[in-house]
Each structure stands twice: as C-alpha cells, then as structure tokens.
Amino acid sequence: MSFDVGAEAYDRFMGRYSVGLAALMAELAAVQAGQRVLDVGCGPGALTGELVARLGPGAVAAVDPSPKFVTAAQERNPGVDVQVAAAEELPFRDHDFDAALAQLVVHFMADPVAGLREMGRVTRQGGAVAACVWDHAGGQGPLGVFWRAVHELDPDARDESDLAGAREGHLAELFAAAELGAIEQTLLAVRVEHPTFEEWWEPFTLGVGPAGAYVSGLADGDRDRLRELCRELLPAPPFTVTAQAWAVRGRA
Ligand SMILES: C[S@@+](CC[C@H](N)C(=O)[O-])C[C@H]1O[C@@H](n2cnc3c(N)ncnc32)[C@H](O)[C@@H]1O
C-alpha cells in the first residue's frame, strides 16, 4: 500500500539512496556479461538500470507488485522483461537465471522465506541469490534520524526495525531457512549529500513507504514538530547521510 506512489516520489524519497546501492549489489552477486539476471522488487528500476548497463536489456528481467513501478521500470529500461509479480510467486521456470537479486525488498515481502526460496528456484544451481535491507535496527539506515525524532515525540510509534532482515544476522537466517547455500553476510554503505534541510525533509511528505505513511497520518501541528526536531538532530546543511544495509549472498 505504501508503495502505491508515483516513480518520481519514490526517486526523491528512497531512490536517492537506493541508486547508489545498485552497483554494490551487482558486485556482491558478481554479475558479469553473458549472464541472465533477475531483479526482484525492482521498484522504478534503480538496480534494473545497473544490470542493463552490465548485461544489456535482453539479459535482464524484473518484477514488482506495484503496477506504477513496473510501468516506470519498463519506460526507463526499454527491452527489459518487466512484469507485475511478487517474489513469493515468480512467473519464471526453474533455473531460468544465473542470479536473482532483491535490493531493499525482503523486509516488505509477505513471506520472506517463500520469496527467497522462489529466488533460489528460478536461479541455476550454484548461481547467486543476493539481497539487502537497510540496517534499521541499528539505526544506520538512511532513515535513522527520522525514526529517532519520531520516537522522541511518539515513543509507541512502530518503526521499521523489527522488519525482516533489518537487524544484524537476520537476513542470513532467512537465507538459511530458504535452503540457500554458501551464505555470506556483509555491510554495504552509500553516502548521499543533502544541500539543504528542505531537500532532505520534503520527500518524507510524499507518502512513500512506512516513513511516508507515518508522516501522512500526522496532524499539521505534529508534522511541524517532527520536522523541526529532525532539523535539530541533523547537522547544519549541507550534510551527508551515510546509509548502511545488511547484505547477504547465497547460492541456489
Ligand atoms: C524500498 S523499494 C525497493 C525498490 C528497488 N529495488 C530499489 O532498490 O530502489 C521496495 C519494493 O519492494 C516491492 N515489494 C513489496 N512487496 C514485494 C513482494 N512481496 N515481492 C516483490 N517486491 C515487493 C515494492 O513494491 C517496492 O517496489
């Protein structure tokens, strides 16, 4: 539901961080020319574009349950097979790909183990299955300051720290439960510079993801208080946000 938003809103809120993760994910999965690779939960296509640059459009497929994101990913990556589908039920044959990647998706899957198992099913034996989730539990994701401010004002607010894969070691546990082999965990980090506070804050008001949904549900005065507390907690602009994601690579 919280991803029923336009691609531009997503780009401004989360795409600004996820685009920098794409090359790191491709490296983690050792994506190289000649392979055929699947992007699961592609959104508007941050990782899809990186895969196309490495493999060419004919060697990339992508899925996402959000029709708006699928349309955007198709428009941005002509020639890629982009379909509306969820990880838990991938519309591909067994062993169809050399690798399957899910960037910032496992924590939104209805059944993360089933989704990862499906990624293993469509990957050739020994091929890479890789996923990453922001370190929300450690407060080191891109939304750390936002959720800290939320909790100061609203201690009972539900943040994203208990979502699947968002704490150290949990993504690897999910890979093991999905019967993937050769599991290795690492941390990926991206740095994004924010020229002004407003440039950082305004995308939180666009309703994207759990943070956007939280802001959308606030009365005007509460939203203003949250914005001003965020301003106090952040360094003076321009400032850089360093965002870390737990990442795991396994083998089908
Ligand atoms: C934070 S976005 C990540 C998008 C993109 N991978 C990126 O890195 O920018 C999470 C995406 O997961 C998708 N999603 C949610 N549930 C999913 C599921 N069960 N299977 C696949 N994708 C799912 C959402 O529609 C959304 O596009």
The ligand as an ORCA input file, in Angstrom:
! r2SCAN-3c Opt
* xyz 0 1
  C      12.208      0.096     -0.998
  S      11.515     -0.412     -2.533
  C      12.956     -1.028     -3.402
  C      12.853     -0.822     -4.879
  C      14.149     -1.054     -5.666
  N      14.594     -2.422     -5.533
  C      15.215     -0.101     -5.231
  O      16.246     -0.539     -4.743
  O      15.021      1.111     -5.376
  C      10.664     -1.890     -2.105
  C       9.981     -2.525     -3.304
  O       9.529     -3.828     -2.942
  C       8.322     -4.063     -3.624
  N       7.649     -5.192     -2.963
  C       6.827     -5.191     -1.895
  N       6.428     -6.431     -1.607
  C       7.032     -7.247     -2.503
  C       6.995     -8.659     -2.737
  N       6.282     -9.481     -1.958
  N       7.721     -9.150     -3.749
  C       8.464     -8.327     -4.537
  N       8.526     -6.989     -4.355
  C       7.816     -6.464     -3.359
  C       7.605     -2.728     -3.544
  O       6.547     -2.624     -4.479
  C       8.748     -1.775     -3.809
  O       8.907     -1.516     -5.167
*
